[in-house]
Amino acid sequence: MSQDHGLSVPSTLKGFVQEPNSNPNPNPSSNQLKRKRNLPGTPDPDAEVIALSPKSLMATNRFLCEICNKGFQRDQNLQLHRRGHNLPWKLKQRTNKEVRKKVYICPEKSCVHHDPSRALGDLTGIKKHFSRKHGEKKWKCEKCSKKYAVQSDWKAHSKICGTREYRCDCGTLFSRKDSFITHRAFCDALAEESARFTTISSTNPQAAAAIPQFSSVFRQQQQSAPGSELAGNNVIADGQKPRLPLWLDQANNSNAMLTPIGSSSTGLPELSQMVAPMNMFGSLSQMQWFSGGANLSMSSSSSLPRGIPKEEEENKAYNLSESMTSLYPSNQSGQQQQQQQQQQQQQGLAHMSATALLQKAAQMGSTRSNANNSTGFGLMSTSFNSFNQTDKNELHKFFKQPNQQVADNDQNLNELIMNSFSCPTNMGAVAGSSNASLLMANAKNASNEAERRLTRDFLGVGVESSRPLSQQELAKFMNLSSQYGGNPHHRS
Amino acid sequence: MFQDDGSSSVTSSSSPLQFFSTMSPSLGSPYQWLRELKSEERGLYLIHLLLSCANHVANGNLENANLALDQISQLASPDGDTMQRIAAYFTEALAQRILKSWPGLHKALNSTRISSVSEEMLVRKLFFDMFPFLKVAFVLTNQAIIEAMEGEKVVHVIDLNAAEPAQWIALIQALSTRPEGPPHLRITGIHPQKEVLDQMAHRLTEEAEKLDIPFQFNSVVSKLENLDFDKLRVKTGEALAISSVLQLHSLLAADDYASLIALKNSLLANGYGYSQSPDSVSSSPLSPNASAKMDSFLNSLWGLSPKVMVVTEQDSNHNGLTLMERLLEALYSYAALFDCLESSVSRTSMERLKVEKMLFGEEIKNIIACEGFERKERHEKLEKWIQRFDLACFGNVPLSYCGMLQARRLLQSYNCDGYRIAEDNRCVLICWHDRPLFSVSAWSCRK
């Protein structure tokens, strides 16, 4: 990380880090671990300022051999290479006179180091700076996808990436000690935690022991499990906590979807042993929580009639509504069911569940694929004429009944509806005739127009009537598209 | 329109109404026969009426729709048997849909609604208590979180809808009994109502203090679609879990017609060479609007690098393009839900009524009567969610055997044998008899 550009904190830290070095040696620069650096970009005032263009700064291998076109970064290297070609070569000698120090400025105008007073003293340094700050990051760390512009930076990072030495309590990772220390000082989590700990009294193992009232109760239950399980008793005598045997039993009786860890399906001891070492205690304790809640509103005991425990166990909120429900008039045809909740009883009085009703309707209502569309609905309405004769018979006539699978039910109902969509003109005819018969006194054309107008408004919640698509059009062209695509919902 | 003695000047013989008039001389009132219908036949008749009414509504035959509604209202009732109740809420939804053709009327009639936060909280609590669905979802979510966070010292959990403290109380208790000791737990709760979050914060901090777990609750008062991810303060490298219970589908709300017109145009351009079932149109690449919000949300979630993300959703296709599709699907799903209630709660129970009206009734209304951005209840089937998560570079994390065992045990404690758990594609489906109603799946970032 390039921290050496004007950041005051790290360098003071660096200084801080070296303080404890008690070296008696009077020469400071040779024995210290690191040379103490000055603030970067404070050059010697006498130095010669060199301004290189970005191109020359980024150029590598500027010195080319004319024979083989090999490139070199330094002229000296090129000269040595030319010796190999038997070309005249000349190595520059280091000049004897004082070499004037050279400093370099960054060509990027917005950069701090563009100013000669903040020039950098090292050519390699300025090159790296330019890449890092103003260049494209071409090198990417494999482990953490962090990107770098300078290859050496990337290499250095890759070595330490993932070695993660320091971790703050809030979960953030650091590879450097100094940044870790800085972070810790300002970390939120710590601040709030310390605030919290000052307010609550110190807690300790005793609280921890109190917690497993759930899990300890559970353990007791578990120990009694094998014995009571053998009785094969599914009734939960203890109304509050469902016992282990129940689910162990169920687990054994369940279908192939659950594969018990023990090899045999009667491996009860294995299952109960499995329970203990795993984290199931903790997780099953949450089960207690939920089941406890469940038992408030649902009876957990199958031996008692369901209505009664419900009333007894309800808490205050429910009690209020309980008194209200007794006042609440029930206008069932003969069903004053206040306490009765059992499905058997209701079924005994010939109440089909809504799901069953839908399935039945679908079975009855499915039309054959080549049924005439308009008679799909027309048939229904004409059948109603004779409804007064015999209820059941006419219902059967009214809904045709092929033998369909349950799974096809919604498809059937769907087809019923969709079939009528595929011929909008027929629908128009049907609508027209039922309009007339209903004596809404609209001529057929007028009613169609009205339909169209209403249709547009209808879908839109007030959208302008310039909308081209109507529900019918929509269905029509979806059918069109599906026709070419073999949509199973559509039958030709 | 209808005189009380049932006589009308209907002359054609091809309508149900004709038959009312023929009945009237023999019976006192036109609908006497209706009351004498046994519940099964009444139920079947209601289904037929609902379907035909919906058909009229879809075609814009408002007059016929009106008549059908009238007939249904004679039979349907919010305190009758299951089918009567369902019919009552579906017809209310259809009526709302019709009303939207007159926006002024619609707004006027719906403007004086009082929405009480405490009532909403009560209804949510009732849903939690009366059904096992949320509990099973919580059990599975917590188990997935516990397993993913094994060995972690610091755990950060984000709850996309922090309304039910019970979920996290259970997690806190479970974590406190971890063999390696509890982690430092941080929960960030998102919810549009501040009061809900405050209550949650209070209860959870109380629980954590009791159990001596280092705990922190952060409230983010925001709607999910406007969520600013920076507010979540997720630190890089921390162990993050995300829990989404019945929340993601609302992000699918979009202006369907814009995308549909785009689809139509492209179909015309391609000469009908494109084959797709109506179901998947909403998420096809040709309809960019439909999932833009969802895609960007999922990308942001992915960007947080969670260790595990557990998603619970309704498992029904209520996002079809046409009214009829949605109505049919909704009939099946809500029939199952109403059946659950019927088999376990008394018909005169006020709580049941509240759940049916304020929870299911509102959902039904949204599915049937609303379109475009307003329609938030865009439930979809699990396989579509799987596709969606897959595309967003999430990998499936199978739900563990241990979690499923607990879930089944929970269902048994309900002592109502209609509930089932099924496994599908390494995800869990919570069913009523054969009908899957909710799905729970777990995901992690796939790099």
Interface residues (C-beta under 8 A of the other chain):
Chain A: R167 D169 C170 G171 T172 L173 A189 E192 E193 R196 I200 T203 N204 A207 A208 I211 P212 F214 S215 I236 P242 L246 W247 Q250 A251 S254 M257 L258 T259 I261 M278 N279 M280 F281 G282 S283 L284 S285 Q286 M287 W289 F290 S291 G293 A294 N295 L296 S297 M298 S299 S300 S301 S302 R306 G307 A317 Y318 S321 M324 T325 Y328 S330 N331 Q332 S333 Q335 Q337 Q338 Q339 Q340 Q341 Q343 Q346 A350 H351 M352 S353 A354 T355 L357 L358 K360 A361 M364 G365 F377 G378 M380 S381 T382 F384 N385 F387 N388 D391 K392 L395 F399 V406 D410 L413 N414 L416 I417 M418 S420 M427 A431 S433 S434 N435 A436 S437 L438 L439 M440 N442 E451 R452 R453 L454 T455 R456 D457 F458 L459 G460 V461 G462 R467 P468 L469 S470 Q471 Q472 L474 A475 F477 M478 L480 S481 S482 Q483 Y484 G485 G486 N487 P488 H489
Chain B: S8 S9 V10 T11 S12 S13 S14 S15 P16 L17 Q18 F19 T22 M23 W33 R35 L37 K38 S39 E40 E41 G43 L44 I47 H48 L51 S52 N55 V57 A58 N59 G60 N61 L62 E63 N64 L67 S77 D79 G80 D81 T82 M83 I86 R97 I98 K100 S101 P103 H106 L122 F128 D129 M130 P132 K135 F138 V139 N142 Q143 I146 E147 E150 K153 V154 H156 A166 I169 A170 L171 Q173 A174 L175 S176 T177 R178 P179 H184 R186 E209 K210 L211 D212 P214 Q216 K235 T236 G237 E238 A239 Y257 L260 I261 K264 L267 Y272 G273 Y274 S275 Q276 S277 P278 V281 L321 T322 L323 M324 E325 L328 E329 L331 Y332 A335 A336 F338 D339 E342 S343 S344 V345 S346 R347 T348 S349 M350 E351 E371 G372 E374 Y401 C402 G403 M404 L405 Q406 R408 R409 L410 Q412 S413 Y414 N415 C416 A422 E423 W432 H433 D434 R435
